[in-house]
């Protein structure tokens, strides 16, 4: 979800991550959102409402098949490759 590989279909997951990021950034999720150019928005959309709009749009968009890729070991810094049957650098004891 954070890497943009999948779009969660459950709003509760999106909202939970959003709330954590708001807490880390000391941002009120229900405060009126400022436009990208730094001005207050005219319709007084909150940060949470804006994220919900973006999430809804992302779910409605048809995916471009050429942009879909499967995650690999290189995508996950904590992943480990399966052990090879050959020589190991680990001592036998």
C-alpha positions as CSV (number, residue, x, y, z in Angstrom):
1,X,0.0,0.0,0.0
2,X,2.7,2.5,0.9
3,X,4.8,1.7,-2.2
4,X,1.8,2.2,-4.5
5,X,1.8,-1.4,-5.7
6,X,-1.8,-2.1,-4.4
7,X,-4.8,0.0,-3.5
8,X,-6.5,-1.3,-0.4
9,X,-10.2,-1.9,-0.8
10,X,-10.9,-1.4,2.9
11,X,-11.3,2.2,4.0
12,X,-10.5,1.3,7.6
13,X,-7.0,0.3,6.6
14,X,-6.4,3.5,4.7
15,X,-7.8,5.6,7.5
16,X,-5.7,3.8,10.1
17,X,-2.5,4.5,8.2
18,X,-3.6,8.1,7.5
19,X,-4.3,8.7,11.3
20,X,-0.8,7.4,12.2
21,X,0.8,9.7,9.6
22,X,-1.2,12.7,10.8
23,X,-0.1,12.0,14.4
24,X,3.5,11.7,13.3
25,X,3.2,15.0,11.4
26,X,1.2,16.7,14.1
27,X,-1.7,17.4,11.7
28,X,-5.3,17.3,12.6
29,X,-7.0,14.9,10.2
30,X,-10.3,16.7,10.5
31,X,-9.0,20.2,10.0
32,X,-9.8,22.1,6.8
33,X,-7.3,21.2,4.2
34,X,-5.0,23.8,2.6
35,X,-4.7,23.7,-1.2
36,X,-1.5,22.5,-2.8
37,X,-0.5,26.1,-3.4
38,X,-0.8,27.0,0.3
39,X,-4.2,28.7,0.3
40,X,-7.2,27.7,2.3
41,X,-9.7,25.7,0.2
42,X,-13.0,27.4,-0.5
43,X,-15.2,24.3,0.1
44,X,-13.6,23.6,3.5
45,X,-12.8,20.0,2.7
46,X,-11.0,18.3,5.6
47,X,-7.7,16.4,5.2
48,X,-9.6,13.1,5.8
49,X,-12.3,14.0,3.3
50,X,-9.7,14.8,0.7
51,X,-7.9,11.5,1.2
52,X,-11.3,9.7,0.9
53,X,-11.9,11.5,-2.4
54,X,-8.5,10.5,-3.7
55,X,-9.0,6.9,-2.5
56,X,-12.4,6.7,-4.1
57,X,-11.0,7.9,-7.4
58,X,-8.1,5.5,-7.3
59,X,-10.6,2.6,-6.8
60,X,-12.7,3.7,-9.7
61,X,-9.8,4.1,-12.2
62,X,-9.2,1.3,-14.6
63,X,-5.7,0.0,-14.1
64,X,-3.2,0.2,-16.9
65,X,-2.1,-3.4,-17.5
66,X,1.4,-2.2,-18.6
67,X,1.9,-0.5,-15.2
68,X,1.1,-3.5,-13.1
69,X,4.1,-5.3,-11.8
70,X,4.7,-8.0,-9.3
71,X,6.8,-7.2,-6.2
72,X,10.2,-8.9,-6.1
73,X,12.7,-9.6,-3.4
74,X,14.5,-6.4,-4.3
75,X,11.3,-4.4,-3.4
76,X,11.3,-5.6,0.2
77,X,14.4,-4.7,2.2
78,X,13.5,-7.2,4.9
79,X,13.0,-10.1,2.5
80,X,15.5,-12.9,2.3
81,X,16.1,-15.1,-0.6
82,X,15.6,-18.8,-0.2
83,X,18.7,-20.6,0.9
84,X,20.8,-22.1,-1.9
85,X,21.8,-25.7,-1.7
86,X,25.5,-24.8,-2.4
87,X,28.2,-23.3,-0.3
88,X,27.3,-21.2,2.8
89,X,29.3,-18.5,4.5
90,X,27.9,-19.6,7.9
91,X,30.2,-21.8,10.0
92,X,29.0,-25.4,10.6
93,X,28.9,-25.0,14.4
